[in-house]
Amino acid sequence: MSLPPQPAILSRPFFEDKNRAFWTLQAAGWTGYLILRSVSSISNASDMTSMVPVVIESIVGYSITLLLSTLYHYYRRQPRFAMAILTVLTLAAATLVYAVLDAFSFSFINARNPGLNIGLVLGTIFLNFTVLAGWTALYFGINFYLIVEDQIDQLAALENTASSAQLAMLRYQLNPHFLFNTLNSISTLVLLKETERANAMLGRLSSFLRYTLANEPTANVTVVQEFETLKLYLEIEKMRFEDRLRPSFELDPRVAKARLPSLLLQPLVENAIKYAVTPQEDGAEIAVTARLAGDRVQIVVSDTGPGLNESRGRPSVSTSQPLSTGVGLANIRERLAQAYGPDHRFETRSIPGGGFGVEIEIPFQLEEPKKEAA
């Protein structure tokens, strides 16, 4: 549900230049006061001479509030109690000065014998106090609003920074984990004097690491980019397992451009290799599919391994504990929560006939992210 648009006068761009906003509001407010008082005076008098005291009253009020704005700006730097006392005393003094000037101008224009008397001052003091008190309330109210807006901006910036740091930490967990396994395989090939295979694996490893290092850790990629990265990763793993590793990909063209966090699926494929391909003599098939489900993207990574029941090391459906290396399913859960909040689904399940599957459902998003993947 979208929020109604904010009035222009309360929108953030209006207050970006606070000096301009003050003079705009000052002019608009006192112009409105002048028009309102003029209409009231004309309706109660037969000639236009009644307008003169109203114009003088508005000019005096405008000038007094300019002085008040300077004093209040200074008071805002003081402790709260001192600010409150100074504001009340200044408002009382300004009201008295305003009433005296207003009464004198009225007497000078309308009375045969101009002069000040206490009755005339008391007659104008209530209106003058109401005007200045209202102006004071608006001054502090708008400044409080601006302070709250600034604090909201700072809080949002801190939350974004914390979220980006969390996403970066989760992404960086994957690189040393995968790198350790691959370098261990290359070391084994070198010991076996299979130089060509070791060189080929190093070349593919460098391509994969070039991709991971070129991208921001919090960047999003398209589904087709994620699939190409998985294929590159599986080419490296296939050097180890050969025909025991049998991958397949199925990509719905409608979701090819949808976006998701980079390297989100790599731990799932690595998990399948660890628990399905490695323990079985004939290996296993690993299938990665992505399809459109309504207005959402549904991604499934499944294998033909032992499944949940026969695999002691595999986490159960209800657990959220990470794998033995500290990454895996828990890493993906955290990244999804950081990226989408509650607007996602992550499920693990046994496949009838043997096997294990993980299903992810995320919103269909085509918007360009702030940090574009390379």
N, C-alpha and C positions, 0 to 999 in steps of 0.2 A: 504494500500500500504506500503510495507516494505522498509525501507531505505537501501541503499547499504552499505556493510560492510566498516567500517573505515580502512584506511591503518594501518598496525601494528605499524608504528612509531608514529602515532597520537592516538593510542588506549590508554585507561586509564592504563592498566597494565604496559605499557612501561615506564610510568612516575611515577609509584608507588615508585620506588627507584630513586629519583631525582639525586643523586650522580652518580649512575651507568649510568643513561640516559645521563648525561652531558659528561662523559668520552667516552661513546659509540659514541655520535654525534661528539664530538671533534676529535676522532680518525678517524671516517668515513669521516668527512668533509675534514680534512687536507690530508688524504690519497688520496681522490678524486682529491684535488687540485694538489697534487704532480704528480699524474698520468697524469692529463690534461696538466700541464706545461711541463712535461717530453716529452710527445708526440709532443707538439708544438716545443720544442727545438731540438729534434732529427730530425724532418722534415725540420728544417731550418739550420741544421749543418751537417757536414760530419763525425764527430767523436763523441765519447761518453764523451769527456771532457766537453761539454756544459751541461751535466747533473749535474756536481758538484755545480755550482751556484744555480741551481734549488733546489737541495736537501738542501743546506744551507738556501736558502730563505724560504723553507717550515718549516724547524726546527725553524728558527727565528720567523716566523709568529705564529707557534704553541706556542712557549714560551711567545710571547707578548700577545696572546689572553688568556693565562692562567692568566697573570697578570691583564688583562682587566676584566676577570670574577670576580676576587676578588674585584677590585675597583667598578665595576658595582653593585655587591651584596651589598656593603656598600652604594652606591648612592641611591639604591632603598628604603632605609629607610629614606631618606631625603624628604623634600617637593618637589612637582613636578617641580616647577620653578628652584629650586636649583639643582635638579637631572638633568634637561635638560642642564643647563649651565655647570655643572661639566662633563657631558657625552661628550658634544661637545669639551670642552677644552682637556679632556683626549684623545679623539679620534684624535684630531689635533696633540697632543704631541706624541702619539703612532705612527701616520703615519710618522711624521718627523724622529723619531728614527728608524723605520722600513726602511724608504728610505735610511737613512745614512748607516745603516748596510748592506743593500742590495747592495748599490752602492759600498761600500768598498770591499765587498766579490767579486763582479763582477770584480772590478778593480784589486784586488790582484791576481785573477786567470787568467784573460785574458790579462791584460795590461803588457807591458814590464817594464814600470815605474809605479808601483802601487801608487795610491794616490787618494784623494778625490777632485772633482771639482764640482762646482755648477750645471753645465750642466748635469752631470751624476745623481746627486741627483734629479734634476727636472725631468729627464727622467724616473725615477722609482717611483716618488711620486704618480702619478696618479693611477698606478696599485696597489700600496700598500694601498692607500686610499680606492680604490674600494673594495679590499679584506677585510680590517678592518671594513669599513662601512657596508658591507654586513654581516659580522660576528656579528657586534653590533646589526643590525636590527633583525637578527635571534635570538640573545640572548634575547632581550626585547620582541620580538614577541612570542617566546615560553613561556617565563615567564608570559606574559599577557594571553596567552591561558590557562596556568595552573591556574592562578587566576580566570579566568572566569569559568573554569570547577569546581573549588572549590566552587565558589558562586552558580553555578547551583546545585551542590550537596546539599549545605546548604539550598537553596530555596526549593528543592524537599523534603528534610527532614522536613522542617517546614510545607510544604503543607501536607505531610503525617501525621504529628503530629496533625495539625489542623483538617484534615479530620477524623482521628481516634477519636479525642476529640468530634467532631460533632456527629459522629455515636454513640459514647458511651452515649452522652447526650440524643440523641433520643431514644436509647434503654432503658436507665434508667428511662425515662418518663413512660414506660409501667408498671414497677414493682409496684410502689406505687398506680397507678391507679387501676390495677387489685386487688392488695392486699386490698385496701379500700373496694371495692365491696364485696369481699369474706369474709373479717372479719365482715362486716356488716351483711351478711347472717348468719354467724356462731353465731353472737350475738343474732340474731332473734331466731335461733333454741334453743339457751340456755335459752332465756326468755320463750320460749314455752315448755321448759323442754324436748325437743327431744334430749336427750343426745347422743344416738347412732348415729343419723344422724350428729350431730355436731362433734363427734369424727371421723366419717368417712370422713367428709369434711376436717377436720384438717389434717388427714393423707394424703389425696390427695393433699391438699395445700402444705404440707411439701415436697412431691415428686416433685411438679411443681417448687417450689422455689429452691429446690436442683439443679434442671436442670438449672434454670436461673442464679444461683449464681456460678455454676461450670464452666460456659462458659464465655469466654471473650465477652464483649459487642459488639466488632467489628468482632466476629468470624462468619464464614459461616457454614451452615449445609446443608445436603442433603435434597431433597424434602421429602423423606420418613421419615427422622428425624423430619422435620417440621410437617408432618401429625401426627406422633405419639405424638408430643407435643400438638397439637390441640386436639387430642382425650383425652389426660390427662386433658387439660383445660375444655373440654366439660363435662367430667365426674364430675368435680367439679360443673359446672353450672347446670348439670342435677339433682343434689341434691336439687337445688332450684326450678327448673321448672318441674321436673319429665316428664310426658308424653307430656307436652306442648312444650318441646324442642326435635325436631326430626332431628338429624344430619345424614348426609350421606357423604361418601368419595369415590372418584373415582380417582385412580392413575394409569396413564399409566406407565407400567414397564420400558419403554425406558427413562423416565425422573426421575426415582427413585433416581439415583445417582447424578443428576444435583444439583448445589449448589446455594444457595440464602442466604441473611442475616437472621440470627436467629430471631425467633419471628416476622417475617415480617407480617404473616397472622393473628396473634392473635388479633390485633385491629379490623380487618375486621369482624371476628366472633363475637367479643364483640359488635361491632356496630350493627350487625344483631340481636343479642339478645336484645339489648336496643330498637331498633326501629321496630323489627318484632315480637319477641316472647313476650316481656313484655306487650305491649299495647293490645294484642289480647287474648281473653278469651280462645280460643282453641290453642294458640301458633302458631308456624310456623315451617316449615322445613328449615334447613340450609344445603346447598350442597357445598362441596369443591371439585373441580376437577383440575387435572393437566394433561396436555397432551403435546405431541410433535407437534409443528407447524413449519414444515420445519426444520430450524436449530435453533429454538428458543423454549423456554418453555412458555407455555400459562397456566396461573392459573386463575380460576374463583371462586369467592365466591358469592353465591346467596342465596336469601331467598324468602319465600312466604308471606312476610308481605305486608303492605299497599302500598309500593312503594314510588316513589318521589312525586306524585301529592297529595296524601292524608296525607302524613306525614309532618307536619309543621316543625318539629325539624330537619328533615334530610337535609343535605346540598344539594344544586342543583348540576347539572352536571358541571357547569362552575365555581363554587366557589372553592376556595382552603382554606377556613377558617377552623380551627380546630373545633372539637366538644366542647361541653360545658366544659369538663374537661381539655381541652388544648391538647388533643392527639386525635388520630384517623386517618382520611384520610390525614390530613396535615402531620402528622408524617411519614406515609408511603411514601408520595410523596417526602419528604425530604430525607428519607433513600434511596430510589431508585435513586434519583439524586446524592447522595453522592457515592453510590456504582457503578452506571453504567453511570453517566453523561446523555447525550441525548440518549444513546443506550438502551432505554426501552420505554414501553407504559403503561399508567395507565388510565383506563376509567371507568366511572360509567354510569349506564343506568337503565331505567325502563324495567321490564320484562312484555311482553304482558300477560294479564290476572291477573296481580297483582304480585308485587314483586320488588326486587331491586337486582342489581348485580354489582360486581366490577371485572374488568378483568385486569390482569397484564401480560405483556409479557416482558421477559428478555432473554438475551443471554444464550445459552446452554453451561454451563461451568462445566468441570469435574476436573479442576486443583485443587491441594491441596492449600488452602489458607495459608497465612503466619501464621495466628492464627487459629489453628484447634479447632473446637468445641468439647467439651467433650462428 
